[in-house]
Amino acid sequence: MLLPTVLILLSAILHVSWNMLMKRGGDKLVTAWTLDLVTPVLLWPLLFVTGVPGPDVWPVIAVSGVVHAASTLALVGAYERADLSVAYPVARGLAPVLVALGAGAVLGERLSLPAMSGVLAVSVGVAWLGLSARRVGGSLAGLAWAATMATLIATYSIVDKIGVTRAHPVAFAIVFMAWDSALLTPYVLLRRGTRRIWEVFQGEWLPIIASSIMGLVGYLLILVALRLTEVSYVATLREISVVLAAIVGWRVLKEPVGLLRVAAAALAAAGLVTLSLAHGR
């Protein structure tokens, strides 16, 4: 119980840093694609240590790459139309309920009533955190993209849970990220062109590489946690990152914050405590 919790909390900190770079990046499409591309390019030699995933994992990797690529496009769409502290909470708030429902149907996981109450409290709290700021920091289009992102997050959470039960988490992450990047490359080249891509990378190469490593480490922590416990617990506890994102949006990105959003964060925190207590029984 303690180890997966620590892994998830560390991952949340790294994930917020990754999203802050995404939001602050001048060209969000190129930034997101480059972040995905740098990781497998730098770390593919680790496959000699971990081994390449076996044939039974490749269909899972294929699906995971497609869903992750789609979620990247949804992320870009949301961040181009809404503040970090709006789009991120809405996407992350809807995802745990979808994961809980999907994990029951696909993986046979069953949550107790207290645990489900915690999931709902977290979902309502973090979604409220984003919706309460919509009037100043986002559009209906941005919220629609965030809701799409939530569906894709829930989907790849379940798919990745299946993947890490069949392969080493590091190998799984490197291969699906390479596939994810390959899927996005033609679209990015068509929309931006090589000159624009090179300009973005020249201006932001150091933060992009640093954040790519942070993003990989953060996601590896999640993949390890998925091997140790239920996907519904992992997906819900990750939402502590929403509170961190709200703080970053307020203090670093200078986005507005108010009493309603403090109350929403408190509800989410209460849900996380409820879920943790229920899971520890």
Buried (B, 14 or more C-beta within 10 A) or exposed (E): EEEBBEBBBBBBBBBBBBBBBBBBBEBBBBBBBBBBBBBBBBBEEBBEEBEBBEEEBBEBBBBBBBBBBBBBBBBBBBBBBBBBBBBBBBBBBBBBBBBBEBBEEBBEBEBEEBBBBBBBBBBBBBBBBBBBBBEEBBEEEBBBBBBBBBBBBBBBBBBBBBBBEBBBBBBBBBBBBBBBBBBBBEBBEEEBEEEBBEBBBEEBEEBBBBBBBBBBBBBBBBBBBBEBBBBBBBBBBBBBBBBBBBBBBBEEBEBEBEEEBEBBBEBBBBBBEBBBEBBEE
